[in-house]
Amino acid sequence: MSEDVNNNVENVNGGEELDNILVLNDEEGNEVEFEFLDLIEYEGEEYVVLLPVEEETEEPGEVVILKLEDTESEEEESYVSVDDEEILNKVFEIFKEKFEDEFNFVD
């Protein structure tokens, strides 16, 4: 389903609940909830930055970056993992620049 990116982000606002939750299925068919953080355009492609919703952890979250792919249906979106570390890092850098005031980024 996804390629976890080793970039940590911590919500400065104390982990407020937001309504932008996506439910995706992992490789084993399990439903996993993610908070949608942003849509980043890079080199003509669109990438979503997601934060896994983990109920019992106080630690900074690891974001997941997935590529948005078109489907035949306009009502559905498809997300695929990104294997290229360079693309993942560039997209995360763009995300960090946009949200430097909203999140504490941990290296």
Jmol script that loads the backbone (N, CA, C; Angstrom):
load data "model"
ATOM      1  N   MET A   1       0.819  -1.192   0.000  1.00  0.00           N
ATOM      2  CA  MET A   1       0.000   0.000   0.000  1.00  0.00           C
ATOM      3  C   MET A   1       0.850   1.236   0.000  1.00  0.00           C
ATOM      4  N   SER A   2       1.737   1.340   0.945  1.00  0.00           N
ATOM      5  CA  SER A   2       2.432   2.603   1.062  1.00  0.00           C
ATOM      6  C   SER A   2       3.891   2.390   1.373  1.00  0.00           C
ATOM      7  N   GLU A   3       4.655   3.373   1.068  1.00  0.00           N
ATOM      8  CA  GLU A   3       6.065   3.378   1.395  1.00  0.00           C
ATOM      9  C   GLU A   3       6.234   4.412   2.498  1.00  0.00           C
ATOM     10  N   ASP A   4       6.535   3.953   3.716  1.00  0.00           N
ATOM     11  CA  ASP A   4       6.729   4.889   4.808  1.00  0.00           C
ATOM     12  C   ASP A   4       7.981   5.703   4.556  1.00  0.00           C
ATOM     13  N   VAL A   5       7.890   6.968   4.855  1.00  0.00           N
ATOM     14  CA  VAL A   5       9.009   7.868   4.668  1.00  0.00           C
ATOM     15  C   VAL A   5       9.589   8.146   6.045  1.00  0.00           C
ATOM     16  N   ASN A   6      10.887   8.101   6.157  1.00  0.00           N
ATOM     17  CA  ASN A   6      11.520   8.312   7.450  1.00  0.00           C
ATOM     18  C   ASN A   6      11.623   9.789   7.782  1.00  0.00           C
ATOM     19  N   ASN A   7      10.531  10.457   7.737  1.00  0.00           N
ATOM     20  CA  ASN A   7      10.466  11.866   8.089  1.00  0.00           C
ATOM     21  C   ASN A   7       9.374  12.007   9.131  1.00  0.00           C
ATOM     22  N   ASN A   8       9.733  12.538  10.271  1.00  0.00           N
ATOM     23  CA  ASN A   8       8.777  12.659  11.357  1.00  0.00           C
ATOM     24  C   ASN A   8       8.217  14.064  11.432  1.00  0.00           C
ATOM     25  N   VAL A   9       6.968  14.136  11.839  1.00  0.00           N
ATOM     26  CA  VAL A   9       6.300  15.417  11.974  1.00  0.00           C
ATOM     27  C   VAL A   9       5.453  15.363  13.235  1.00  0.00           C
ATOM     28  N   GLU A  10       5.446  16.447  13.967  1.00  0.00           N
ATOM     29  CA  GLU A  10       4.667  16.510  15.198  1.00  0.00           C
ATOM     30  C   GLU A  10       3.742  17.713  15.107  1.00  0.00           C
ATOM     31  N   ASN A  11       2.467  17.487  15.354  1.00  0.00           N
ATOM     32  CA  ASN A  11       1.490  18.568  15.275  1.00  0.00           C
ATOM     33  C   ASN A  11       1.675  19.514  16.452  1.00  0.00           C
ATOM     34  N   VAL A  12       1.909  20.784  16.143  1.00  0.00           N
ATOM     35  CA  VAL A  12       2.116  21.796  17.173  1.00  0.00           C
ATOM     36  C   VAL A  12       0.820  22.092  17.916  1.00  0.00           C
ATOM     37  N   ASN A  13      -0.304  21.888  17.256  1.00  0.00           N
ATOM     38  CA  ASN A  13      -1.605  22.247  17.825  1.00  0.00           C
ATOM     39  C   ASN A  13      -2.131  21.206  18.797  1.00  0.00           C
ATOM     40  N   GLY A  14      -1.290  20.360  19.306  1.00  0.00           N
ATOM     41  CA  GLY A  14      -1.711  19.406  20.322  1.00  0.00           C
ATOM     42  C   GLY A  14      -2.528  18.240  19.806  1.00  0.00           C
ATOM     43  N   GLY A  15      -2.414  17.909  18.549  1.00  0.00           N
ATOM     44  CA  GLY A  15      -3.098  16.740  18.017  1.00  0.00           C
ATOM     45  C   GLY A  15      -4.605  16.902  17.912  1.00  0.00           C
ATOM     46  N   GLU A  16      -5.051  18.059  17.487  1.00  0.00           N
ATOM     47  CA  GLU A  16      -6.491  18.299  17.345  1.00  0.00           C
ATOM     48  C   GLU A  16      -7.091  17.329  16.333  1.00  0.00           C
ATOM     49  N   GLU A  17      -8.312  16.876  16.609  1.00  0.00           N
ATOM     50  CA  GLU A  17      -9.003  15.992  15.681  1.00  0.00           C
ATOM     51  C   GLU A  17      -9.491  16.797  14.474  1.00  0.00           C
ATOM     52  N   LEU A  18      -9.228  16.303  13.300  1.00  0.00           N
ATOM     53  CA  LEU A  18      -9.660  16.961  12.084  1.00  0.00           C
ATOM     54  C   LEU A  18     -10.586  16.028  11.312  1.00  0.00           C
ATOM     55  N   ASP A  19     -11.379  16.607  10.412  1.00  0.00           N
ATOM     56  CA  ASP A  19     -12.359  15.831   9.670  1.00  0.00           C
ATOM     57  C   ASP A  19     -11.799  15.227   8.387  1.00  0.00           C
ATOM     58  N   ASN A  20     -10.545  15.472   8.083  1.00  0.00           N
ATOM     59  CA  ASN A  20     -10.000  15.019   6.810  1.00  0.00           C
ATOM     60  C   ASN A  20      -9.305  13.665   6.953  1.00  0.00           C
ATOM     61  N   ILE A  21     -10.096  12.655   7.282  1.00  0.00           N
ATOM     62  CA  ILE A  21      -9.584  11.303   7.494  1.00  0.00           C
ATOM     63  C   ILE A  21      -9.878  10.448   6.256  1.00  0.00           C
ATOM     64  N   LEU A  22      -8.845   9.764   5.772  1.00  0.00           N
ATOM     65  CA  LEU A  22      -8.987   8.819   4.670  1.00  0.00           C
ATOM     66  C   LEU A  22      -8.809   7.416   5.224  1.00  0.00           C
ATOM     67  N   VAL A  23      -9.563   6.477   4.698  1.00  0.00           N
ATOM     68  CA  VAL A  23      -9.404   5.083   5.077  1.00  0.00           C
ATOM     69  C   VAL A  23      -8.897   4.345   3.843  1.00  0.00           C
ATOM     70  N   LEU A  24      -7.697   3.773   3.964  1.00  0.00           N
ATOM     71  CA  LEU A  24      -7.095   3.033   2.859  1.00  0.00           C
ATOM     72  C   LEU A  24      -6.893   1.586   3.289  1.00  0.00           C
ATOM     73  N   ASN A  25      -6.780   0.709   2.314  1.00  0.00           N
ATOM     74  CA  ASN A  25      -6.519  -0.701   2.597  1.00  0.00           C
ATOM     75  C   ASN A  25      -5.045  -0.997   2.372  1.00  0.00           C
ATOM     76  N   ASP A  26      -4.435  -1.714   3.325  1.00  0.00           N
ATOM     77  CA  ASP A  26      -3.036  -2.085   3.168  1.00  0.00           C
ATOM     78  C   ASP A  26      -2.919  -3.355   2.328  1.00  0.00           C
ATOM     79  N   GLU A  27      -1.688  -3.861   2.210  1.00  0.00           N
ATOM     80  CA  GLU A  27      -1.433  -5.031   1.366  1.00  0.00           C
ATOM     81  C   GLU A  27      -2.228  -6.251   1.799  1.00  0.00           C
ATOM     82  N   GLU A  28      -2.572  -6.310   3.080  1.00  0.00           N
ATOM     83  CA  GLU A  28      -3.292  -7.465   3.605  1.00  0.00           C
ATOM     84  C   GLU A  28      -4.795  -7.244   3.657  1.00  0.00           C
ATOM     85  N   GLY A  29      -5.273  -6.122   3.109  1.00  0.00           N
ATOM     86  CA  GLY A  29      -6.701  -5.845   3.094  1.00  0.00           C
ATOM     87  C   GLY A  29      -7.231  -5.189   4.352  1.00  0.00           C
ATOM     88  N   ASN A  30      -6.341  -4.844   5.286  1.00  0.00           N
ATOM     89  CA  ASN A  30      -6.771  -4.189   6.520  1.00  0.00           C
ATOM     90  C   ASN A  30      -7.012  -2.701   6.264  1.00  0.00           C
ATOM     91  N   GLU A  31      -8.045  -2.177   6.902  1.00  0.00           N
ATOM     92  CA  GLU A  31      -8.318  -0.747   6.777  1.00  0.00           C
ATOM     93  C   GLU A  31      -7.398   0.029   7.708  1.00  0.00           C
ATOM     94  N   VAL A  32      -6.796   1.082   7.173  1.00  0.00           N
ATOM     95  CA  VAL A  32      -5.893   1.928   7.943  1.00  0.00           C
ATOM     96  C   VAL A  32      -6.348   3.373   7.757  1.00  0.00           C
ATOM     97  N   GLU A  33      -6.487   4.094   8.876  1.00  0.00           N
ATOM     98  CA  GLU A  33      -6.921   5.487   8.805  1.00  0.00           C
ATOM     99  C   GLU A  33      -5.717   6.416   8.733  1.00  0.00           C
ATOM    100  N   PHE A  34      -5.848   7.432   7.870  1.00  0.00           N
ATOM    101  CA  PHE A  34      -4.823   8.444   7.716  1.00  0.00           C
ATOM    102  C   PHE A  34      -5.471   9.820   7.768  1.00  0.00           C
ATOM    103  N   GLU A  35      -4.750  10.771   8.312  1.00  0.00           N
ATOM    104  CA  GLU A  35      -5.173  12.166   8.244  1.00  0.00           C
ATOM    105  C   GLU A  35      -4.529  12.761   7.003  1.00  0.00           C
ATOM    106  N   PHE A  36      -5.348  13.332   6.131  1.00  0.00           N
ATOM    107  CA  PHE A  36      -4.856  13.987   4.922  1.00  0.00           C
ATOM    108  C   PHE A  36      -4.237  15.315   5.330  1.00  0.00           C
ATOM    109  N   LEU A  37      -2.959  15.504   5.025  1.00  0.00           N
ATOM    110  CA  LEU A  37      -2.279  16.738   5.381  1.00  0.00           C
ATOM    111  C   LEU A  37      -2.170  17.706   4.219  1.00  0.00           C
ATOM    112  N   ASP A  38      -1.845  17.204   3.021  1.00  0.00           N
ATOM    113  CA  ASP A  38      -1.680  18.111   1.886  1.00  0.00           C
ATOM    114  C   ASP A  38      -1.605  17.330   0.579  1.00  0.00           C
ATOM    115  N   LEU A  39      -1.832  18.069  -0.497  1.00  0.00           N
ATOM    116  CA  LEU A  39      -1.650  17.569  -1.855  1.00  0.00           C
ATOM    117  C   LEU A  39      -0.521  18.396  -2.459  1.00  0.00           C
ATOM    118  N   ILE A  40       0.551  17.741  -2.867  1.00  0.00           N
ATOM    119  CA  ILE A  40       1.738  18.415  -3.391  1.00  0.00           C
ATOM    120  C   ILE A  40       1.883  18.076  -4.864  1.00  0.00           C
ATOM    121  N   GLU A  41       2.106  19.097  -5.687  1.00  0.00           N
ATOM    122  CA  GLU A  41       2.382  18.844  -7.091  1.00  0.00           C
ATOM    123  C   GLU A  41       3.888  18.954  -7.304  1.00  0.00           C
ATOM    124  N   TYR A  42       4.447  17.924  -7.944  1.00  0.00           N
ATOM    125  CA  TYR A  42       5.879  17.895  -8.202  1.00  0.00           C
ATOM    126  C   TYR A  42       6.114  17.252  -9.561  1.00  0.00           C
ATOM    127  N   GLU A  43       6.777  17.985 -10.441  1.00  0.00           N
ATOM    128  CA  GLU A  43       7.112  17.518 -11.788  1.00  0.00           C
ATOM    129  C   GLU A  43       5.910  16.946 -12.526  1.00  0.00           C
ATOM    130  N   GLY A  44       4.790  17.662 -12.461  1.00  0.00           N
ATOM    131  CA  GLY A  44       3.600  17.277 -13.205  1.00  0.00           C
ATOM    132  C   GLY A  44       2.783  16.154 -12.577  1.00  0.00           C
ATOM    133  N   GLU A  45       3.218  15.638 -11.447  1.00  0.00           N
ATOM    134  CA  GLU A  45       2.496  14.574 -10.755  1.00  0.00           C
ATOM    135  C   GLU A  45       1.973  15.120  -9.426  1.00  0.00           C
ATOM    136  N   GLU A  46       0.920  14.490  -8.902  1.00  0.00           N
ATOM    137  CA  GLU A  46       0.359  14.906  -7.620  1.00  0.00           C
ATOM    138  C   GLU A  46       0.614  13.821  -6.581  1.00  0.00           C
ATOM    139  N   TYR A  47       0.988  14.282  -5.383  1.00  0.00           N
ATOM    140  CA  TYR A  47       1.298  13.387  -4.275  1.00  0.00           C
ATOM    141  C   TYR A  47       0.517  13.824  -3.051  1.00  0.00           C
ATOM    142  N   VAL A  48       0.016  12.856  -2.298  1.00  0.00           N
ATOM    143  CA  VAL A  48      -0.676  13.166  -1.053  1.00  0.00           C
ATOM    144  C   VAL A  48       0.266  12.892   0.108  1.00  0.00           C
ATOM    145  N   VAL A  49       0.198  13.770   1.105  1.00  0.00           N
ATOM    146  CA  VAL A  49       0.979  13.590   2.326  1.00  0.00           C
ATOM    147  C   VAL A  49      -0.020  13.209   3.406  1.00  0.00           C
ATOM    148  N   LEU A  50       0.157  12.021   3.968  1.00  0.00           N
ATOM    149  CA  LEU A  50      -0.781  11.469   4.938  1.00  0.00           C
ATOM    150  C   LEU A  50      -0.071  11.178   6.257  1.00  0.00           C
ATOM    151  N   LEU A  51      -0.812  11.316   7.341  1.00  0.00           N
ATOM    152  CA  LEU A  51      -0.301  10.990   8.663  1.00  0.00           C
ATOM    153  C   LEU A  51      -1.158   9.856   9.218  1.00  0.00           C
ATOM    154  N   PRO A  52      -0.547   8.690   9.496  1.00  0.00           N
ATOM    155  CA  PRO A  52      -1.337   7.582  10.059  1.00  0.00           C
ATOM    156  C   PRO A  52      -2.002   8.007  11.361  1.00  0.00           C
ATOM    157  N   VAL A  53      -3.268   7.632  11.524  1.00  0.00           N
ATOM    158  CA  VAL A  53      -4.004   7.938  12.750  1.00  0.00           C
ATOM    159  C   VAL A  53      -3.730   6.802  13.715  1.00  0.00           C
ATOM    160  N   GLU A  54      -2.977   7.107  14.757  1.00  0.00           N
ATOM    161  CA  GLU A  54      -2.646   6.101  15.764  1.00  0.00           C
ATOM    162  C   GLU A  54      -3.212   6.580  17.078  1.00  0.00           C
ATOM    163  N   GLU A  55      -4.107   5.792  17.641  1.00  0.00           N
ATOM    164  CA  GLU A  55      -4.884   6.236  18.793  1.00  0.00           C
ATOM    165  C   GLU A  55      -4.088   6.309  20.091  1.00  0.00           C
ATOM    166  N   GLU A  56      -3.154   5.404  20.309  1.00  0.00           N
ATOM    167  CA  GLU A  56      -2.539   5.304  21.635  1.00  0.00           C
ATOM    168  C   GLU A  56      -1.096   5.756  21.677  1.00  0.00           C
ATOM    169  N   THR A  57      -0.669   6.624  20.800  1.00  0.00           N
ATOM    170  CA  THR A  57       0.733   7.023  20.822  1.00  0.00           C
ATOM    171  C   THR A  57       0.872   8.529  20.919  1.00  0.00           C
ATOM    172  N   GLU A  58       1.813   8.952  21.694  1.00  0.00           N
ATOM    173  CA  GLU A  58       2.096  10.373  21.878  1.00  0.00           C
ATOM    174  C   GLU A  58       3.330  10.787  21.084  1.00  0.00           C
ATOM    175  N   GLU A  59       3.964   9.836  20.403  1.00  0.00           N
ATOM    176  CA  GLU A  59       5.202  10.124  19.698  1.00  0.00           C
ATOM    177  C   GLU A  59       4.929  10.782  18.355  1.00  0.00           C
ATOM    178  N   PRO A  60       5.914  11.508  17.834  1.00  0.00           N
ATOM    179  CA  PRO A  60       5.741  12.139  16.519  1.00  0.00           C
ATOM    180  C   PRO A  60       5.410  11.098  15.465  1.00  0.00           C
ATOM    181  N   GLY A  61       4.570  11.483  14.520  1.00  0.00           N
ATOM    182  CA  GLY A  61       4.149  10.547  13.493  1.00  0.00           C
ATOM    183  C   GLY A  61       5.043  10.581  12.280  1.00  0.00           C
ATOM    184  N   GLU A  62       5.083   9.448  11.608  1.00  0.00           N
ATOM    185  CA  GLU A  62       5.811   9.339  10.367  1.00  0.00           C
ATOM    186  C   GLU A  62       4.821   9.539   9.240  1.00  0.00           C
ATOM    187  N   VAL A  63       5.110  10.464   8.334  1.00  0.00           N
ATOM    188  CA  VAL A  63       4.180  10.699   7.240  1.00  0.00           C
ATOM    189  C   VAL A  63       4.360   9.652   6.163  1.00  0.00           C
ATOM    190  N   VAL A  64       3.303   9.466   5.396  1.00  0.00           N
ATOM    191  CA  VAL A  64       3.306   8.568   4.251  1.00  0.00           C
ATOM    192  C   VAL A  64       3.022   9.428   3.034  1.00  0.00           C
ATOM    193  N   ILE A  65       3.837   9.271   2.007  1.00  0.00           N
ATOM    194  CA  ILE A  65       3.641  10.015   0.763  1.00  0.00           C
ATOM    195  C   ILE A  65       3.267   9.014  -0.316  1.00  0.00           C
ATOM    196  N   LEU A  66       2.110   9.256  -0.935  1.00  0.00           N
ATOM    197  CA  LEU A  66       1.628   8.375  -1.997  1.00  0.00           C
ATOM    198  C   LEU A  66       1.357   9.196  -3.254  1.00  0.00           C
ATOM    199  N   LYS A  67       1.563   8.584  -4.392  1.00  0.00           N
ATOM    200  CA  LYS A  67       1.289   9.240  -5.668  1.00  0.00           C
ATOM    201  C   LYS A  67      -0.184   9.058  -6.015  1.00  0.00           C
ATOM    202  N   LEU A  68      -0.814  10.136  -6.446  1.00  0.00           N
ATOM    203  CA  LEU A  68      -2.201  10.106  -6.864  1.00  0.00           C
ATOM    204  C   LEU A  68      -2.257   9.691  -8.327  1.00  0.00           C
ATOM    205  N   GLU A  69      -3.038   8.650  -8.603  1.00  0.00           N
ATOM    206  CA  GLU A  69      -3.180   8.189  -9.979  1.00  0.00           C
ATOM    207  C   GLU A  69      -4.624   8.317 -10.418  1.00  0.00           C
ATOM    208  N   ASP A  70      -4.791   8.667 -11.684  1.00  0.00           N
ATOM    209  CA  ASP A  70      -6.130   8.768 -12.244  1.00  0.00           C
ATOM    210  C   ASP A  70      -6.735   7.381 -12.393  1.00  0.00           C
ATOM    211  N   THR A  71      -8.050   7.325 -12.216  1.00  0.00           N
ATOM    212  CA  THR A  71      -8.783   6.084 -12.462  1.00  0.00           C
ATOM    213  C   THR A  71      -9.830   6.372 -13.527  1.00  0.00           C
ATOM    214  N   GLU A  72     -10.478   5.338 -13.976  1.00  0.00           N
ATOM    215  CA  GLU A  72     -11.516   5.527 -14.988  1.00  0.00           C
ATOM    216  C   GLU A  72     -12.713   6.264 -14.418  1.00  0.00           C
ATOM    217  N   SER A  73     -12.929   6.138 -13.133  1.00  0.00           N
ATOM    218  CA  SER A  73     -14.049   6.800 -12.475  1.00  0.00           C
ATOM    219  C   SER A  73     -13.597   8.134 -11.910  1.00  0.00           C
ATOM    220  N   GLU A  74     -14.356   9.183 -12.177  1.00  0.00           N
ATOM    221  CA  GLU A  74     -14.018  10.503 -11.641  1.00  0.00           C
ATOM    222  C   GLU A  74     -14.293  10.589 -10.144  1.00  0.00           C
ATOM    223  N   GLU A  75     -15.062   9.641  -9.616  1.00  0.00           N
ATOM    224  CA  GLU A  75     -15.427   9.670  -8.205  1.00  0.00           C
ATOM    225  C   GLU A  75     -14.428   8.922  -7.325  1.00  0.00           C
ATOM    226  N   GLU A  76     -13.492   8.211  -7.933  1.00  0.00           N
ATOM    227  CA  GLU A  76     -12.517   7.442  -7.172  1.00  0.00           C
ATOM    228  C   GLU A  76     -11.118   7.960  -7.433  1.00  0.00           C
ATOM    229  N   GLU A  77     -10.293   7.846  -6.401  1.00  0.00           N
ATOM    230  CA  GLU A  77      -8.884   8.177  -6.549  1.00  0.00           C
ATOM    231  C   GLU A  77      -8.075   6.940  -6.200  1.00  0.00           C
ATOM    232  N   SER A  78      -6.945   6.798  -6.821  1.00  0.00           N
ATOM    233  CA  SER A  78      -6.065   5.672  -6.546  1.00  0.00           C
ATOM    234  C   SER A  78      -4.732   6.218  -6.055  1.00  0.00           C
ATOM    235  N   TYR A  79      -4.195   5.592  -5.009  1.00  0.00           N
ATOM    236  CA  TYR A  79      -2.922   6.003  -4.437  1.00  0.00           C
ATOM    237  C   TYR A  79      -1.937   4.857  -4.566  1.00  0.00           C
ATOM    238  N   VAL A  80      -0.733   5.165  -5.030  1.00  0.00           N
ATOM    239  CA  VAL A  80       0.290   4.135  -5.159  1.00  0.00           C
ATOM    240  C   VAL A  80       1.540   4.575  -4.419  1.00  0.00           C
ATOM    241  N   SER A  81       2.292   3.585  -3.945  1.00  0.00           N
ATOM    242  CA  SER A  81       3.522   3.901  -3.216  1.00  0.00           C
ATOM    243  C   SER A  81       4.565   4.453  -4.179  1.00  0.00           C
ATOM    244  N   VAL A  82       5.474   5.223  -3.615  1.00  0.00           N
ATOM    245  CA  VAL A  82       6.553   5.833  -4.383  1.00  0.00           C
ATOM    246  C   VAL A  82       7.847   5.165  -3.935  1.00  0.00           C
ATOM    247  N   ASP A  83       8.546   4.545  -4.873  1.00  0.00           N
ATOM    248  CA  ASP A  83       9.776   3.839  -4.538  1.00  0.00           C
ATOM    249  C   ASP A  83      11.018   4.717  -4.670  1.00  0.00           C
ATOM    250  N   ASP A  84      10.905   5.835  -5.367  1.00  0.00           N
ATOM    251  CA  ASP A  84      12.048   6.703  -5.626  1.00  0.00           C
ATOM    252  C   ASP A  84      12.302   7.616  -4.424  1.00  0.00           C
ATOM    253  N   GLU A  85      13.401   7.347  -3.695  1.00  0.00           N
ATOM    254  CA  GLU A  85      13.732   8.136  -2.498  1.00  0.00           C
ATOM    255  C   GLU A  85      13.908   9.617  -2.824  1.00  0.00           C
ATOM    256  N   GLU A  86      14.458   9.918  -3.986  1.00  0.00           N
ATOM    257  CA  GLU A  86      14.686  11.314  -4.369  1.00  0.00           C
ATOM    258  C   GLU A  86      13.363  12.062  -4.495  1.00  0.00           C
ATOM    259  N   ILE A  87      12.376  11.445  -5.125  1.00  0.00           N
ATOM    260  CA  ILE A  87      11.057  12.068  -5.260  1.00  0.00           C
ATOM    261  C   ILE A  87      10.423  12.233  -3.882  1.00  0.00           C
ATOM    262  N   LEU A  88      10.496  11.190  -3.049  1.00  0.00           N
ATOM    263  CA  LEU A  88       9.935  11.280  -1.704  1.00  0.00           C
ATOM    264  C   LEU A  88      10.549  12.439  -0.929  1.00  0.00           C
ATOM    265  N   ASN A  89      11.860  12.576  -1.002  1.00  0.00           N
ATOM    266  CA  ASN A  89      12.537  13.649  -0.276  1.00  0.00           C
ATOM    267  C   ASN A  89      12.153  15.027  -0.815  1.00  0.00           C
ATOM    268  N   LYS A  90      12.046  15.172  -2.132  1.00  0.00           N
ATOM    269  CA  LYS A  90      11.668  16.463  -2.727  1.00  0.00           C
ATOM    270  C   LYS A  90      10.246  16.846  -2.318  1.00  0.00           C
ATOM    271  N   VAL A  91       9.328  15.894  -2.387  1.00  0.00           N
ATOM    272  CA  VAL A  91       7.936  16.165  -2.010  1.00  0.00           C
ATOM    273  C   VAL A  91       7.869  16.530  -0.529  1.00  0.00           C
ATOM    274  N   PHE A  92       8.616  15.819   0.312  1.00  0.00           N
ATOM    275  CA  PHE A  92       8.610  16.131   1.739  1.00  0.00           C
ATOM    276  C   PHE A  92       9.216  17.505   2.015  1.00  0.00           C
ATOM    277  N   GLU A  93      10.239  17.889   1.274  1.00  0.00           N
ATOM    278  CA  GLU A  93      10.834  19.224   1.432  1.00  0.00           C
ATOM    279  C   GLU A  93       9.812  20.311   1.093  1.00  0.00           C
ATOM    280  N   ILE A  94       9.052  20.114   0.025  1.00  0.00           N
ATOM    281  CA  ILE A  94       8.006  21.072  -0.347  1.00  0.00           C
ATOM    282  C   ILE A  94       6.972  21.161   0.773  1.00  0.00           C
ATOM    283  N   PHE A  95       6.573  20.009   1.291  1.00  0.00           N
ATOM    284  CA  PHE A  95       5.614  19.964   2.391  1.00  0.00           C
ATOM    285  C   PHE A  95       6.153  20.711   3.614  1.00  0.00           C
ATOM    286  N   LYS A  96       7.412  20.466   3.957  1.00  0.00           N
ATOM    287  CA  LYS A  96       8.019  21.128   5.118  1.00  0.00           C
ATOM    288  C   LYS A  96       8.029  22.646   4.954  1.00  0.00           C
ATOM    289  N   GLU A  97       8.335  23.121   3.762  1.00  0.00           N
ATOM    290  CA  GLU A  97       8.356  24.564   3.516  1.00  0.00           C
ATOM    291  C   GLU A  97       6.963  25.168   3.678  1.00  0.00           C
ATOM    292  N   LYS A  98       5.950  24.479   3.178  1.00  0.00           N
ATOM    293  CA  LYS A  98       4.578  24.995   3.261  1.00  0.00           C
ATOM    294  C   LYS A  98       4.050  25.022   4.691  1.00  0.00           C
ATOM    295  N   PHE A  99       4.475  24.063   5.502  1.00  0.00           N
ATOM    296  CA  PHE A  99       3.887  23.905   6.830  1.00  0.00           C
ATOM    297  C   PHE A  99       4.886  24.106   7.964  1.00  0.00           C
ATOM    298  N   GLU A 100       5.952  24.870   7.725  1.00  0.00           N
ATOM    299  CA  GLU A 100       6.971  25.039   8.749  1.00  0.00           C
ATOM    300  C   GLU A 100       6.434  25.697  10.013  1.00  0.00           C
ATOM    301  N   ASP A 101       5.345  26.479   9.898  1.00  0.00           N
ATOM    302  CA  ASP A 101       4.775  27.145  11.070  1.00  0.00           C
ATOM    303  C   ASP A 101       3.742  26.286  11.794  1.00  0.00           C
ATOM    304  N   GLU A 102       3.276  25.210  11.168  1.00  0.00           N
ATOM    305  CA  GLU A 102       2.221  24.391  11.757  1.00  0.00           C
ATOM    306  C   GLU A 102       2.720  23.115  12.412  1.00  0.00           C
ATOM    307  N   PHE A 103       3.892  22.649  12.007  1.00  0.00           N
ATOM    308  CA  PHE A 103       4.430  21.403  12.534  1.00  0.00           C
ATOM    309  C   PHE A 103       5.870  21.604  12.996  1.00  0.00           C
ATOM    310  N   ASN A 104       6.264  20.808  13.982  1.00  0.00           N
ATOM    311  CA  ASN A 104       7.673  20.716  14.362  1.00  0.00           C
ATOM    312  C   ASN A 104       8.234  19.510  13.624  1.00  0.00           C
ATOM    313  N   PHE A 105       9.183  19.738  12.746  1.00  0.00           N
ATOM    314  CA  PHE A 105       9.763  18.644  11.986  1.00  0.00           C
ATOM    315  C   PHE A 105      10.970  18.100  12.730  1.00  0.00           C
ATOM    316  N   VAL A 106      11.002  16.774  12.890  1.00  0.00           N
ATOM    317  CA  VAL A 106      12.058  16.099  13.632  1.00  0.00           C
ATOM    318  C   VAL A 106      12.877  15.285  12.649  1.00  0.00           C
ATOM    319  N   ASP A 107      14.177  15.528  12.619  1.00  0.00           N
ATOM    320  CA  ASP A 107      15.045  14.768  11.695  1.00  0.00           C
ATOM    321  C   ASP A 107      15.438  13.446  12.290  1.00  0.00           C
TER     322      ASP A 107
END
end "model"
wireframe off; spacefill off
backbone 0.3
color backbone group
